[in-house]
Amino acid sequence: MKENSWVDVSVPVRGGMVHWPDNPPIELERTMDVARGDPATVSRLSMGVHSGTHVDAPLHFVADAAAVEDIPWEGFIGEARVIPIRDRRSIGVEELRAVEPRPGERLLFKTENSVRCWKTETFLPDYVYLSLEGARFLAERRVRTVGVDYLSLAGMDEGAPTHLTLIHADICMIEGLDLSSVEPGTYEMLCLPLRLVDAEGAPARVLLRRRTGALG
């Protein structure tokens, strides 16, 4: 990684890519093509808002709560710390306590998901997830943002409780990152979700740039 260069940690969006089991599939197709004699090339995209790299809004689990356009930008832009996770099952309290999360921090968790789960078009239910106890610990530490490297930060059996724990603590949520190309440490982060109106989530482009002189 070059000094001061931005790295795209978003997952490329393509037709047929992996998606959450009960969510809409991703369809990307050409409806017009200059190669076929059309005056312009035009594509059609159909996908759920929780596909690929995306953000969750409180509305995802709480009726009448904040939608994507209501989430403060401060959660998505600024200094972020990439944290390596060794546990192959979950992001638990023991590893979280060791990295000493600070109030207001943006934390991105790099697990084996980044190098394992994005290599297949088949959904892998045994991804590494943030445990409910881990979510409660981060809420107690008053972190600002949590980012994970697969389609959900929660385990398949703890989806609502884990998300609600973070929502009630006003923690912003980024899901579907690919952190395989970045080392642990401190970065500048730009996370730009689509400006969807009254939506509970939105696809996002996420860039990281290593902070000059940052030690971790």
DRENZAKOL-858706 format. One line per 10 residues: number of its first residue (from 1); for each residue x, y, z of C-alpha. Coordinates in Angstrom, 1 decimal, always signed. Layout:
BEGIN
NUM> X Y Z | ...
***
This chain:
BEGIN
1> +0.0 +0.0 +0.0 | +1.5 +3.3 -1.1 | +2.0 +6.1 +1.4 | -1.0 +8.4 +1.7 | -2.9 +6.5 -1.0 | -6.6 +5.8 -0.7 | -7.7 +2.2 -0.7 | -11.2 +1.1 -1.7 | -12.5 -1.4 +0.9 | -15.9 -1.6 -0.8
11> -17.0 -4.9 -2.4 | -17.5 -4.6 -6.1 | -21.2 -4.8 -7.1 | -21.9 -7.3 -9.8 | -24.9 -9.4 -11.0 | -25.2 -12.7 -9.1 | -23.0 -11.7 -6.2 | -23.5 -13.1 -2.8 | -26.4 -11.6 -0.8 | -28.2 -12.2 +2.5
21> -30.5 -15.3 +2.1 | -33.9 -13.7 +2.3 | -32.9 -10.4 +0.6 | -33.4 -9.6 -3.1 | -30.7 -10.9 -5.5 | -28.3 -8.5 -7.3 | -29.2 -8.1 -11.0 | -27.0 -5.9 -13.2 | -27.8 -6.1 -16.9 | -27.4 -4.1 -20.1
31> -30.7 -2.9 -21.5 | -29.1 -0.9 -24.3 | -25.6 -1.3 -25.8 | -23.7 +0.6 -28.4 | -22.1 -2.7 -29.4 | -25.6 -3.8 -30.5 | -26.3 -0.6 -32.4 | -28.1 +1.3 -29.7 | -27.4 +5.0 -29.4 | -26.0 +4.6 -25.9
41> -25.1 +1.9 -23.4 | -27.5 +1.8 -20.4 | -27.6 -0.7 -17.6 | -30.3 -1.7 -15.1 | -29.5 -2.4 -11.5 | -31.8 -4.2 -9.1 | -30.6 -5.0 -5.5 | -31.6 -4.8 -1.9 | -30.2 -1.9 +0.1 | -28.3 -4.3 +2.4
51> -26.2 -5.7 -0.5 | -22.5 -5.6 -0.7 | -20.9 -2.8 +1.3 | -23.7 -0.8 +3.0 | -24.8 +1.1 +6.1 | -27.6 +0.2 +8.4 | -29.9 +2.9 +9.8 | -31.9 +2.6 +13.0 | -35.1 +2.2 +10.9 | -33.8 -1.3 +9.9
61> -34.9 -2.6 +13.3 | -36.9 +0.2 +14.9 | -40.2 +1.5 +13.5 | -40.3 +5.3 +12.9 | -36.6 +5.6 +13.8 | -33.9 +7.5 +11.9 | -33.5 +6.6 +8.2 | -30.3 +6.8 +6.2 | -30.6 +10.5 +5.5 | -30.9 +11.2 +9.2
71> -27.6 +9.5 +10.3 | -24.9 +12.1 +11.3 | -22.0 +12.3 +8.9 | -19.6 +12.2 +11.7 | -20.1 +8.5 +12.0 | -18.9 +7.9 +8.5 | -16.1 +10.4 +8.0 | -12.9 +10.8 +10.0 | -10.3 +8.7 +11.8 | -10.9 +5.0 +12.0
81> -9.0 +2.1 +13.5 | -8.7 -1.3 +11.7 | -8.6 -4.0 +14.4 | -7.5 -7.5 +13.6 | -9.6 -10.3 +15.1 | -8.1 -13.7 +15.6 | -11.2 -15.6 +16.8 | -12.7 -17.5 +13.9 | -16.2 -17.6 +15.3 | -17.0 -14.2 +16.8
91> -15.8 -10.8 +17.9 | -16.0 -11.2 +21.6 | -15.3 -9.1 +24.7 | -11.9 -10.6 +25.4 | -10.4 -9.4 +22.2 | -12.3 -6.1 +22.3 | -11.1 -5.3 +25.8 | -7.5 -5.9 +24.7 | -7.7 -3.1 +22.1 | -9.1 -0.6 +24.6
101> -11.9 +1.0 +22.6 | -12.2 +4.7 +23.3 | -15.4 +6.9 +23.4 | -16.1 +8.3 +20.0 | -13.9 +5.9 +18.1 | -14.7 +4.4 +14.7 | -13.7 +0.7 +14.7 | -13.4 -1.6 +11.7 | -12.9 -5.3 +12.4 | -10.8 -7.3 +10.1
111> -11.6 -11.0 +10.4 | -11.0 -14.0 +8.2 | -14.2 -13.0 +6.4 | -12.3 -10.6 +4.3 | -10.1 -13.3 +2.7 | -12.6 -16.1 +2.9 | -16.3 -15.1 +2.5 | -16.0 -12.8 -0.5 | -14.4 -15.4 -2.7 | -17.6 -17.3 -3.3
121> -21.0 -16.4 -4.7 | -22.6 -18.7 -2.1 | -23.6 -17.3 +1.2 | -21.5 -18.6 +4.1 | -23.5 -18.8 +7.4 | -20.4 -19.5 +9.5 | -19.0 -16.0 +9.1 | -17.2 -14.2 +12.0 | -19.7 -11.9 +13.7 | -19.9 -9.4 +16.5
131> -21.2 -11.2 +19.6 | -24.1 -9.8 +21.6 | -21.8 -9.4 +24.6 | -19.2 -7.7 +22.3 | -21.9 -5.3 +21.1 | -22.9 -4.5 +24.7 | -19.2 -3.9 +25.6 | -18.8 -1.4 +22.7 | -22.0 +0.3 +23.7 | -20.6 +0.7 +27.2
141> -17.4 +2.1 +25.8 | -19.5 +4.6 +23.8 | -17.7 +4.0 +20.4 | -19.1 +6.0 +17.5 | -19.0 +3.5 +14.6 | -18.6 -0.2 +14.1 | -17.7 -1.8 +10.7 | -17.5 -5.5 +9.8 | -16.3 -7.5 +6.8 | -19.4 -9.5 +5.9
151> -23.0 -8.9 +5.2 | -24.1 -8.6 +8.8 | -22.4 -7.5 +12.0 | -24.6 -9.9 +14.0 | -24.7 -13.6 +14.1 | -27.7 -15.3 +12.3 | -29.3 -16.1 +15.7 | -28.7 -12.7 +17.3 | -29.5 -10.2 +14.5 | -32.1 -8.0 +16.2
161> -30.6 -8.0 +19.7 | -27.1 -7.1 +18.5 | -28.3 -4.4 +16.1 | -30.6 -2.9 +18.7 | -27.8 -2.8 +21.3 | -25.8 -0.6 +18.9 | -28.8 +1.4 +17.8 | -29.8 +2.3 +21.3 | -26.2 +3.4 +21.9 | -26.3 +5.7 +18.8
171> -23.5 +3.6 +17.2 | -23.3 +3.9 +13.4 | -23.1 +0.5 +11.5 | -21.1 -0.3 +8.3 | -21.4 -3.8 +6.9 | -19.9 -5.7 +4.0 | -16.3 -4.3 +4.0 | -13.4 -6.0 +2.4 | -10.4 -5.3 +4.6 | -8.1 -7.9 +3.0
181> -5.8 -5.2 +1.4 | -5.3 -3.1 +4.5 | -3.1 -3.7 +7.6 | -4.3 -3.0 +11.1 | -3.8 +0.5 +12.2 | -5.2 +4.0 +12.1 | -6.7 +5.5 +8.9 | -8.7 +8.3 +7.5 | -12.1 +7.0 +6.4 | -14.6 +8.2 +3.9
191> -17.9 +6.2 +3.9 | -20.5 +7.6 +1.5 | -23.9 +5.9 +1.5 | -26.3 +6.6 -1.3 | -28.7 +9.4 -0.4 | -31.8 +7.2 -0.4 | -34.9 +8.8 +1.1 | -36.8 +7.1 +3.9 | -34.6 +4.0 +3.6 | -33.4 +1.7 +6.4
201> -30.1 +1.1 +4.7 | -28.0 +2.1 +1.7 | -25.1 +0.8 -0.4 | -21.9 +2.7 +0.3 | -18.4 +3.4 -1.1 | -15.8 +3.2 +1.6 | -12.2 +4.5 +1.3 | -9.3 +4.3 +3.7 | -6.0 +6.2 +3.8 | -3.3 +5.4 +6.3
211> -2.6 +8.3 +8.6 | +0.9 +9.7 +8.2 | +3.0 +8.8 +11.2 | +0.1 +6.7 +12.7 | +1.4 +3.8 +14.8 | -1.9 +1.9 +15.2
***
